Amino acid sequence: MFLTIVDTINKWINPFRSWLEDNNHNPFFWAGVVLVGLAVFALTYDALNKDK
């Protein structure tokens, strides 16, 4: 059962992985990744510090 779950996850991840491999030299992609990461951090930080 665990192996089928891993196989299913791999089937879903493979198209995304190949897209990442094709676009890993694109600076706009990395800028977007950094901006999304910063946005997630800021939203999480604000949500955790509501009381202050």
PDBQT receptor file of N, H, CA, C and O in Angstrom, charges set to zero:
ATOM      1  N   MET A   1       0.821  -1.185   0.000  1.00  0.00    +0.000 N 
ATOM      2  CA  MET A   1       0.000   0.000   0.000  1.00  0.00    +0.000 C 
ATOM      3  C   MET A   1       0.869   1.254   0.000  1.00  0.00    +0.000 C 
ATOM      4  O   MET A   1       0.606   2.185  -0.761  1.00  0.00    +0.000 OA
ATOM      5  N   PHE A   2       1.907   1.291   0.850  1.00  0.00    +0.000 N 
ATOM      6  H   PHE A   2       2.121   0.535   1.468  1.00  0.00    +0.000 HD
ATOM      7  CA  PHE A   2       2.785   2.456   0.910  1.00  0.00    +0.000 C 
ATOM      8  C   PHE A   2       3.465   2.693  -0.433  1.00  0.00    +0.000 C 
ATOM      9  O   PHE A   2       3.645   3.835  -0.858  1.00  0.00    +0.000 OA
ATOM     10  N   LEU A   3       3.842   1.594  -1.098  1.00  0.00    +0.000 N 
ATOM     11  H   LEU A   3       3.696   0.667  -0.753  1.00  0.00    +0.000 HD
ATOM     12  CA  LEU A   3       4.519   1.719  -2.388  1.00  0.00    +0.000 C 
ATOM     13  C   LEU A   3       3.595   2.324  -3.433  1.00  0.00    +0.000 C 
ATOM     14  O   LEU A   3       4.054   3.102  -4.270  1.00  0.00    +0.000 OA
ATOM     15  N   THR A   4       2.318   1.994  -3.414  1.00  0.00    +0.000 N 
ATOM     16  H   THR A   4       1.946   1.362  -2.734  1.00  0.00    +0.000 HD
ATOM     17  CA  THR A   4       1.394   2.582  -4.379  1.00  0.00    +0.000 C 
ATOM     18  C   THR A   4       1.198   4.067  -4.117  1.00  0.00    +0.000 C 
ATOM     19  O   THR A   4       1.012   4.839  -5.058  1.00  0.00    +0.000 OA
ATOM     20  N   ILE A   5       1.237   4.481  -2.851  1.00  0.00    +0.000 N 
ATOM     21  H   ILE A   5       1.388   3.855  -2.087  1.00  0.00    +0.000 HD
ATOM     22  CA  ILE A   5       1.124   5.903  -2.531  1.00  0.00    +0.000 C 
ATOM     23  C   ILE A   5       2.350   6.640  -3.078  1.00  0.00    +0.000 C 
ATOM     24  O   ILE A   5       2.216   7.711  -3.670  1.00  0.00    +0.000 OA
ATOM     25  N   VAL A   6       3.521   6.082  -2.886  1.00  0.00    +0.000 N 
ATOM     26  H   VAL A   6       3.630   5.212  -2.404  1.00  0.00    +0.000 HD
ATOM     27  CA  VAL A   6       4.747   6.700  -3.388  1.00  0.00    +0.000 C 
ATOM     28  C   VAL A   6       4.727   6.756  -4.912  1.00  0.00    +0.000 C 
ATOM     29  O   VAL A   6       5.127   7.765  -5.494  1.00  0.00    +0.000 OA
ATOM     30  N   ASP A   7       4.272   5.699  -5.562  1.00  0.00    +0.000 N 
ATOM     31  H   ASP A   7       3.947   4.880  -5.089  1.00  0.00    +0.000 HD
ATOM     32  CA  ASP A   7       4.189   5.689  -7.023  1.00  0.00    +0.000 C 
ATOM     33  C   ASP A   7       3.217   6.747  -7.524  1.00  0.00    +0.000 C 
ATOM     34  O   ASP A   7       3.490   7.408  -8.525  1.00  0.00    +0.000 OA
ATOM     35  N   THR A   8       2.095   6.916  -6.847  1.00  0.00    +0.000 N 
ATOM     36  H   THR A   8       1.873   6.379  -6.034  1.00  0.00    +0.000 HD
ATOM     37  CA  THR A   8       1.124   7.920  -7.244  1.00  0.00    +0.000 C 
ATOM     38  C   THR A   8       1.691   9.327  -7.083  1.00  0.00    +0.000 C 
ATOM     39  O   THR A   8       1.492  10.182  -7.946  1.00  0.00    +0.000 OA
ATOM     40  N   ILE A   9       2.391   9.564  -5.990  1.00  0.00    +0.000 N 
ATOM     41  H   ILE A   9       2.554   8.869  -5.289  1.00  0.00    +0.000 HD
ATOM     42  CA  ILE A   9       3.026  10.870  -5.784  1.00  0.00    +0.000 C 
ATOM     43  C   ILE A   9       4.063  11.128  -6.866  1.00  0.00    +0.000 C 
ATOM     44  O   ILE A   9       4.151  12.239  -7.388  1.00  0.00    +0.000 OA
ATOM     45  N   ASN A  10       4.845  10.117  -7.207  1.00  0.00    +0.000 N 
ATOM     46  H   ASN A  10       4.773   9.214  -6.783  1.00  0.00    +0.000 HD
ATOM     47  CA  ASN A  10       5.842  10.279  -8.270  1.00  0.00    +0.000 C 
ATOM     48  C   ASN A  10       5.195  10.592  -9.611  1.00  0.00    +0.000 C 
ATOM     49  O   ASN A  10       5.742  11.379 -10.382  1.00  0.00    +0.000 OA
ATOM     50  N   LYS A  11       4.055  10.001  -9.905  1.00  0.00    +0.000 N 
ATOM     51  H   LYS A  11       3.611   9.362  -9.278  1.00  0.00    +0.000 HD
ATOM     52  CA  LYS A  11       3.351  10.299 -11.162  1.00  0.00    +0.000 C 
ATOM     53  C   LYS A  11       2.901  11.745 -11.199  1.00  0.00    +0.000 C 
ATOM     54  O   LYS A  11       2.937  12.374 -12.256  1.00  0.00    +0.000 OA
ATOM     55  N   TRP A  12       2.478  12.285 -10.065  1.00  0.00    +0.000 N 
ATOM     56  H   TRP A  12       2.449  11.774  -9.206  1.00  0.00    +0.000 HD
ATOM     57  CA  TRP A  12       2.031  13.680 -10.017  1.00  0.00    +0.000 C 
ATOM     58  C   TRP A  12       3.215  14.643 -10.063  1.00  0.00    +0.000 C 
ATOM     59  O   TRP A  12       3.108  15.733 -10.625  1.00  0.00    +0.000 OA
ATOM     60  N   ILE A  13       4.333  14.246  -9.479  1.00  0.00    +0.000 N 
ATOM     61  H   ILE A  13       4.420  13.361  -9.023  1.00  0.00    +0.000 HD
ATOM     62  CA  ILE A  13       5.500  15.120  -9.381  1.00  0.00    +0.000 C 
ATOM     63  C   ILE A  13       6.299  15.170 -10.685  1.00  0.00    +0.000 C 
ATOM     64  O   ILE A  13       6.904  16.199 -10.985  1.00  0.00    +0.000 OA
ATOM     65  N   ASN A  14       6.318  14.095 -11.460  1.00  0.00    +0.000 N 
ATOM     66  H   ASN A  14       5.826  13.259 -11.216  1.00  0.00    +0.000 HD
ATOM     67  CA  ASN A  14       7.162  14.033 -12.651  1.00  0.00    +0.000 C 
ATOM     68  C   ASN A  14       6.924  15.168 -13.643  1.00  0.00    +0.000 C 
ATOM     69  O   ASN A  14       7.906  15.741 -14.116  1.00  0.00    +0.000 OA
ATOM     70  N   PRO A  15       5.685  15.535 -13.994  1.00  0.00    +0.000 N 
ATOM     71  CA  PRO A  15       5.521  16.680 -14.914  1.00  0.00    +0.000 C 
ATOM     72  C   PRO A  15       6.069  17.981 -14.328  1.00  0.00    +0.000 C 
ATOM     73  O   PRO A  15       6.679  18.774 -15.045  1.00  0.00    +0.000 OA
ATOM     74  N   PHE A  16       5.858  18.202 -13.042  1.00  0.00    +0.000 N 
ATOM     75  H   PHE A  16       5.362  17.557 -12.459  1.00  0.00    +0.000 HD
ATOM     76  CA  PHE A  16       6.388  19.396 -12.393  1.00  0.00    +0.000 C 
ATOM     77  C   PHE A  16       7.909  19.372 -12.363  1.00  0.00    +0.000 C 
ATOM     78  O   PHE A  16       8.554  20.396 -12.588  1.00  0.00    +0.000 OA
ATOM     79  N   ARG A  17       8.475  18.219 -12.090  1.00  0.00    +0.000 N 
ATOM     80  H   ARG A  17       7.951  17.387 -11.908  1.00  0.00    +0.000 HD
ATOM     81  CA  ARG A  17       9.930  18.082 -12.048  1.00  0.00    +0.000 C 
ATOM     82  C   ARG A  17      10.534  18.353 -13.418  1.00  0.00    +0.000 C 
ATOM     83  O   ARG A  17      11.544  19.051 -13.516  1.00  0.00    +0.000 OA
ATOM     84  N   SER A  18       9.941  17.817 -14.474  1.00  0.00    +0.000 N 
ATOM     85  H   SER A  18       9.121  17.250 -14.394  1.00  0.00    +0.000 HD
ATOM     86  CA  SER A  18      10.483  18.062 -15.811  1.00  0.00    +0.000 C 
ATOM     87  C   SER A  18      10.338  19.527 -16.202  1.00  0.00    +0.000 C 
ATOM     88  O   SER A  18      11.206  20.071 -16.886  1.00  0.00    +0.000 OA
ATOM     89  N   TRP A  19       9.239  20.183 -15.773  1.00  0.00    +0.000 N 
ATOM     90  H   TRP A  19       8.534  19.741 -15.217  1.00  0.00    +0.000 HD
ATOM     91  CA  TRP A  19       9.075  21.606 -16.044  1.00  0.00    +0.000 C 
ATOM     92  C   TRP A  19      10.145  22.416 -15.317  1.00  0.00    +0.000 C 
ATOM     93  O   TRP A  19      10.687  23.371 -15.874  1.00  0.00    +0.000 OA
ATOM     94  N   LEU A  20      10.453  22.037 -14.071  1.00  0.00    +0.000 N 
ATOM     95  H   LEU A  20      10.014  21.261 -13.619  1.00  0.00    +0.000 HD
ATOM     96  CA  LEU A  20      11.517  22.710 -13.325  1.00  0.00    +0.000 C 
ATOM     97  C   LEU A  20      12.874  22.532 -14.001  1.00  0.00    +0.000 C 
ATOM     98  O   LEU A  20      13.662  23.474 -14.076  1.00  0.00    +0.000 OA
ATOM     99  N   GLU A  21      13.141  21.338 -14.485  1.00  0.00    +0.000 N 
ATOM    100  H   GLU A  21      12.500  20.572 -14.424  1.00  0.00    +0.000 HD
ATOM    101  CA  GLU A  21      14.416  21.086 -15.153  1.00  0.00    +0.000 C 
ATOM    102  C   GLU A  21      14.536  21.896 -16.433  1.00  0.00    +0.000 C 
ATOM    103  O   GLU A  21      15.631  22.329 -16.792  1.00  0.00    +0.000 OA
ATOM    104  N   ASP A  22      13.420  22.106 -17.127  1.00  0.00    +0.000 N 
ATOM    105  H   ASP A  22      12.531  21.754 -16.835  1.00  0.00    +0.000 HD
ATOM    106  CA  ASP A  22      13.452  22.897 -18.350  1.00  0.00    +0.000 C 
ATOM    107  C   ASP A  22      13.629  24.388 -18.064  1.00  0.00    +0.000 C 
ATOM    108  O   ASP A  22      14.211  25.097 -18.885  1.00  0.00    +0.000 OA
ATOM    109  N   ASN A  23      13.151  24.874 -16.941  1.00  0.00    +0.000 N 
ATOM    110  H   ASN A  23      12.678  24.298 -16.274  1.00  0.00    +0.000 HD
ATOM    111  CA  ASN A  23      13.144  26.301 -16.649  1.00  0.00    +0.000 C 
ATOM    112  C   ASN A  23      14.090  26.717 -15.534  1.00  0.00    +0.000 C 
ATOM    113  O   ASN A  23      13.964  27.825 -15.011  1.00  0.00    +0.000 OA
ATOM    114  N   ASN A  24      15.029  25.867 -15.156  1.00  0.00    +0.000 N 
ATOM    115  H   ASN A  24      15.131  24.968 -15.580  1.00  0.00    +0.000 HD
ATOM    116  CA  ASN A  24      15.862  26.198 -14.011  1.00  0.00    +0.000 C 
ATOM    117  C   ASN A  24      16.880  27.292 -14.296  1.00  0.00    +0.000 C 
ATOM    118  O   ASN A  24      17.467  27.821 -13.352  1.00  0.00    +0.000 OA
ATOM    119  N   HIS A  25      17.117  27.655 -15.546  1.00  0.00    +0.000 N 
ATOM    120  H   HIS A  25      16.640  27.226 -16.313  1.00  0.00    +0.000 HD
ATOM    121  CA  HIS A  25      18.064  28.720 -15.868  1.00  0.00    +0.000 C 
ATOM    122  C   HIS A  25      17.368  30.059 -16.105  1.00  0.00    +0.000 C 
ATOM    123  O   HIS A  25      18.015  31.036 -16.481  1.00  0.00    +0.000 OA
ATOM    124  N   ASN A  26      16.070  30.108 -15.891  1.00  0.00    +0.000 N 
ATOM    125  H   ASN A  26      15.544  29.314 -15.586  1.00  0.00    +0.000 HD
ATOM    126  CA  ASN A  26      15.306  31.325 -16.125  1.00  0.00    +0.000 C 
ATOM    127  C   ASN A  26      15.361  32.200 -14.868  1.00  0.00    +0.000 C 
ATOM    128  O   ASN A  26      14.876  31.781 -13.817  1.00  0.00    +0.000 OA
ATOM    129  N   PRO A  27      15.937  33.399 -14.950  1.00  0.00    +0.000 N 
ATOM    130  CA  PRO A  27      16.032  34.239 -13.753  1.00  0.00    +0.000 C 
ATOM    131  C   PRO A  27      14.668  34.735 -13.268  1.00  0.00    +0.000 C 
ATOM    132  O   PRO A  27      14.498  34.963 -12.070  1.00  0.00    +0.000 OA
ATOM    133  N   PHE A  28      13.705  34.907 -14.153  1.00  0.00    +0.000 N 
ATOM    134  H   PHE A  28      13.843  34.722 -15.126  1.00  0.00    +0.000 HD
ATOM    135  CA  PHE A  28      12.375  35.328 -13.743  1.00  0.00    +0.000 C 
ATOM    136  C   PHE A  28      11.687  34.253 -12.904  1.00  0.00    +0.000 C 
ATOM    137  O   PHE A  28      10.929  34.563 -11.985  1.00  0.00    +0.000 OA
ATOM    138  N   PHE A  29      11.955  33.002 -13.224  1.00  0.00    +0.000 N 
ATOM    139  H   PHE A  29      12.572  32.751 -13.970  1.00  0.00    +0.000 HD
ATOM    140  CA  PHE A  29      11.421  31.898 -12.442  1.00  0.00    +0.000 C 
ATOM    141  C   PHE A  29      11.938  31.970 -11.011  1.00  0.00    +0.000 C 
ATOM    142  O   PHE A  29      11.162  31.860 -10.061  1.00  0.00    +0.000 OA
ATOM    143  N   TRP A  30      13.243  32.154 -10.857  1.00  0.00    +0.000 N 
ATOM    144  H   TRP A  30      13.872  32.243 -11.628  1.00  0.00    +0.000 HD
ATOM    145  CA  TRP A  30      13.827  32.194  -9.512  1.00  0.00    +0.000 C 
ATOM    146  C   TRP A  30      13.394  33.433  -8.751  1.00  0.00    +0.000 C 
ATOM    147  O   TRP A  30      13.210  33.382  -7.535  1.00  0.00    +0.000 OA
ATOM    148  N   ALA A  31      13.229  34.548  -9.457  1.00  0.00    +0.000 N 
ATOM    149  H   ALA A  31      13.378  34.589 -10.445  1.00  0.00    +0.000 HD
ATOM    150  CA  ALA A  31      12.718  35.750  -8.795  1.00  0.00    +0.000 C 
ATOM    151  C   ALA A  31      11.300  35.494  -8.287  1.00  0.00    +0.000 C 
ATOM    152  O   ALA A  31      10.945  35.918  -7.187  1.00  0.00    +0.000 OA
ATOM    153  N   GLY A  32      10.496  34.803  -9.085  1.00  0.00    +0.000 N 
ATOM    154  H   GLY A  32      10.784  34.458  -9.978  1.00  0.00    +0.000 HD
ATOM    155  CA  GLY A  32       9.138  34.458  -8.661  1.00  0.00    +0.000 C 
ATOM    156  C   GLY A  32       9.132  33.522  -7.473  1.00  0.00    +0.000 C 
ATOM    157  O   GLY A  32       8.317  33.680  -6.564  1.00  0.00    +0.000 OA
ATOM    158  N   VAL A  33      10.024  32.553  -7.466  1.00  0.00    +0.000 N 
ATOM    159  H   VAL A  33      10.686  32.424  -8.205  1.00  0.00    +0.000 HD
ATOM    160  CA  VAL A  33      10.113  31.618  -6.339  1.00  0.00    +0.000 C 
ATOM    161  C   VAL A  33      10.476  32.367  -5.057  1.00  0.00    +0.000 C 
ATOM    162  O   VAL A  33       9.898  32.116  -4.000  1.00  0.00    +0.000 OA
ATOM    163  N   VAL A  34      11.435  33.283  -5.158  1.00  0.00    +0.000 N 
ATOM    164  H   VAL A  34      11.904  33.487  -6.017  1.00  0.00    +0.000 HD
ATOM    165  CA  VAL A  34      11.856  34.053  -3.986  1.00  0.00    +0.000 C 
ATOM    166  C   VAL A  34      10.712  34.940  -3.510  1.00  0.00    +0.000 C 
ATOM    167  O   VAL A  34      10.454  35.019  -2.309  1.00  0.00    +0.000 OA
ATOM    168  N   LEU A  35      10.028  35.603  -4.427  1.00  0.00    +0.000 N 
ATOM    169  H   LEU A  35      10.237  35.539  -5.402  1.00  0.00    +0.000 HD
ATOM    170  CA  LEU A  35       8.920  36.489  -4.041  1.00  0.00    +0.000 C 
ATOM    171  C   LEU A  35       7.775  35.715  -3.395  1.00  0.00    +0.000 C 
ATOM    172  O   LEU A  35       7.197  36.173  -2.409  1.00  0.00    +0.000 OA
ATOM    173  N   VAL A  36       7.449  34.562  -3.935  1.00  0.00    +0.000 N 
ATOM    174  H   VAL A  36       7.918  34.190  -4.736  1.00  0.00    +0.000 HD
ATOM    175  CA  VAL A  36       6.388  33.736  -3.340  1.00  0.00    +0.000 C 
ATOM    176  C   VAL A  36       6.817  33.266  -1.956  1.00  0.00    +0.000 C 
ATOM    177  O   VAL A  36       6.011  33.265  -1.025  1.00  0.00    +0.000 OA
ATOM    178  N   GLY A  37       8.066  32.869  -1.814  1.00  0.00    +0.000 N 
ATOM    179  H   GLY A  37       8.720  32.870  -2.570  1.00  0.00    +0.000 HD
ATOM    180  CA  GLY A  37       8.572  32.460  -0.503  1.00  0.00    +0.000 C 
ATOM    181  C   GLY A  37       8.512  33.585   0.513  1.00  0.00    +0.000 C 
ATOM    182  O   GLY A  37       8.129  33.364   1.662  1.00  0.00    +0.000 OA
ATOM    183  N   LEU A  38       8.886  34.783   0.104  1.00  0.00    +0.000 N 
ATOM    184  H   LEU A  38       9.197  34.962  -0.829  1.00  0.00    +0.000 HD
ATOM    185  CA  LEU A  38       8.809  35.936   1.001  1.00  0.00    +0.000 C 
ATOM    186  C   LEU A  38       7.368  36.266   1.371  1.00  0.00    +0.000 C 
ATOM    187  O   LEU A  38       7.084  36.629   2.512  1.00  0.00    +0.000 OA
ATOM    188  N   ALA A  39       6.466  36.140   0.413  1.00  0.00    +0.000 N 
ATOM    189  H   ALA A  39       6.696  35.844  -0.514  1.00  0.00    +0.000 HD
ATOM    190  CA  ALA A  39       5.054  36.406   0.695  1.00  0.00    +0.000 C 
ATOM    191  C   ALA A  39       4.497  35.400   1.696  1.00  0.00    +0.000 C 
ATOM    192  O   ALA A  39       3.758  35.773   2.607  1.00  0.00    +0.000 OA
ATOM    193  N   VAL A  40       4.846  34.133   1.531  1.00  0.00    +0.000 N 
ATOM    194  H   VAL A  40       5.447  33.830   0.791  1.00  0.00    +0.000 HD
ATOM    195  CA  VAL A  40       4.392  33.107   2.474  1.00  0.00    +0.000 C 
ATOM    196  C   VAL A  40       4.968  33.381   3.857  1.00  0.00    +0.000 C 
ATOM    197  O   VAL A  40       4.264  33.259   4.860  1.00  0.00    +0.000 OA
ATOM    198  N   PHE A  41       6.240  33.748   3.915  1.00  0.00    +0.000 N 
ATOM    199  H   PHE A  41       6.811  33.846   3.101  1.00  0.00    +0.000 HD
ATOM    200  CA  PHE A  41       6.861  34.072   5.196  1.00  0.00    +0.000 C 
ATOM    201  C   PHE A  41       6.159  35.257   5.853  1.00  0.00    +0.000 C 
ATOM    202  O   PHE A  41       5.853  35.214   7.044  1.00  0.00    +0.000 OA
ATOM    203  N   ALA A  42       5.902  36.317   5.080  1.00  0.00    +0.000 N 
ATOM    204  H   ALA A  42       6.151  36.352   4.112  1.00  0.00    +0.000 HD
ATOM    205  CA  ALA A  42       5.278  37.515   5.648  1.00  0.00    +0.000 C 
ATOM    206  C   ALA A  42       3.870  37.219   6.150  1.00  0.00    +0.000 C 
ATOM    207  O   ALA A  42       3.488  37.667   7.231  1.00  0.00    +0.000 OA
ATOM    208  N   LEU A  43       3.105  36.473   5.377  1.00  0.00    +0.000 N 
ATOM    209  H   LEU A  43       3.416  36.109   4.499  1.00  0.00    +0.000 HD
ATOM    210  CA  LEU A  43       1.745  36.131   5.797  1.00  0.00    +0.000 C 
ATOM    211  C   LEU A  43       1.755  35.269   7.059  1.00  0.00    +0.000 C 
ATOM    212  O   LEU A  43       0.946  35.476   7.964  1.00  0.00    +0.000 OA
ATOM    213  N   THR A  44       2.659  34.317   7.116  1.00  0.00    +0.000 N 
ATOM    214  H   THR A  44       3.316  34.148   6.381  1.00  0.00    +0.000 HD
ATOM    215  CA  THR A  44       2.749  33.447   8.293  1.00  0.00    +0.000 C 
ATOM    216  C   THR A  44       3.211  34.237   9.515  1.00  0.00    +0.000 C 
ATOM    217  O   THR A  44       2.684  34.058  10.612  1.00  0.00    +0.000 OA
ATOM    218  N   TYR A  45       4.184  35.099   9.322  1.00  0.00    +0.000 N 
ATOM    219  H   TYR A  45       4.613  35.245   8.430  1.00  0.00    +0.000 HD
ATOM    220  CA  TYR A  45       4.701  35.923  10.423  1.00  0.00    +0.000 C 
ATOM    221  C   TYR A  45       3.595  36.827  10.979  1.00  0.00    +0.000 C 
ATOM    222  O   TYR A  45       3.428  36.937  12.194  1.00  0.00    +0.000 OA
ATOM    223  N   ASP A  46       2.843  37.470  10.081  1.00  0.00    +0.000 N 
ATOM    224  H   ASP A  46       2.978  37.381   9.095  1.00  0.00    +0.000 HD
ATOM    225  CA  ASP A  46       1.746  38.336  10.518  1.00  0.00    +0.000 C 
ATOM    226  C   ASP A  46       0.662  37.550  11.236  1.00  0.00    +0.000 C 
ATOM    227  O   ASP A  46       0.109  38.019  12.230  1.00  0.00    +0.000 OA
ATOM    228  N   ALA A  47       0.358  36.366  10.743  1.00  0.00    +0.000 N 
ATOM    229  H   ALA A  47       0.808  35.985   9.935  1.00  0.00    +0.000 HD
ATOM    230  CA  ALA A  47      -0.681  35.554  11.374  1.00  0.00    +0.000 C 
ATOM    231  C   ALA A  47      -0.263  35.083  12.767  1.00  0.00    +0.000 C 
ATOM    232  O   ALA A  47      -1.096  34.993  13.669  1.00  0.00    +0.000 OA
ATOM    233  N   LEU A  48       1.015  34.786  12.942  1.00  0.00    +0.000 N 
ATOM    234  H   LEU A  48       1.691  34.860  12.210  1.00  0.00    +0.000 HD
ATOM    235  CA  LEU A  48       1.484  34.319  14.240  1.00  0.00    +0.000 C 
ATOM    236  C   LEU A  48       1.680  35.448  15.243  1.00  0.00    +0.000 C 
ATOM    237  O   LEU A  48       1.692  35.197  16.449  1.00  0.00    +0.000 OA
ATOM    238  N   ASN A  49       1.832  36.677  14.780  1.00  0.00    +0.000 N 
ATOM    239  H   ASN A  49       1.822  36.881  13.801  1.00  0.00    +0.000 HD
ATOM    240  CA  ASN A  49       2.062  37.812  15.670  1.00  0.00    +0.000 C 
ATOM    241  C   ASN A  49       0.882  38.786  15.695  1.00  0.00    +0.000 C 
ATOM    242  O   ASN A  49       1.081  39.997  15.788  1.00  0.00    +0.000 OA
ATOM    243  N   LYS A  50      -0.318  38.274  15.612  1.00  0.00    +0.000 N 
ATOM    244  H   LYS A  50      -0.479  37.290  15.536  1.00  0.00    +0.000 HD
ATOM    245  CA  LYS A  50      -1.510  39.120  15.647  1.00  0.00    +0.000 C 
ATOM    246  C   LYS A  50      -1.681  39.796  16.993  1.00  0.00    +0.000 C 
ATOM    247  O   LYS A  50      -2.184  40.918  17.053  1.00  0.00    +0.000 OA
ATOM    248  N   ASP A  51      -1.283  39.154  18.063  1.00  0.00    +0.000 N 
ATOM    249  H   ASP A  51      -0.874  38.243  18.014  1.00  0.00    +0.000 HD
ATOM    250  CA  ASP A  51      -1.528  39.653  19.405  1.00  0.00    +0.000 C 
ATOM    251  C   ASP A  51      -0.684  40.875  19.757  1.00  0.00    +0.000 C 
ATOM    252  O   ASP A  51      -1.054  41.637  20.650  1.00  0.00    +0.000 OA
ATOM    253  N   LYS A  52       0.406  41.069  19.094  1.00  0.00    +0.000 N 
ATOM    254  H   LYS A  52       0.706  40.449  18.369  1.00  0.00    +0.000 HD
ATOM    255  CA  LYS A  52       1.337  42.147  19.446  1.00  0.00    +0.000 C 
ATOM    256  C   LYS A  52       0.901  43.474  18.876  1.00  0.00    +0.000 C 
ATOM    257  O   LYS A  52       1.574  44.485  19.079  1.00  0.00    +0.000 OA
TER     258      LYS A  52
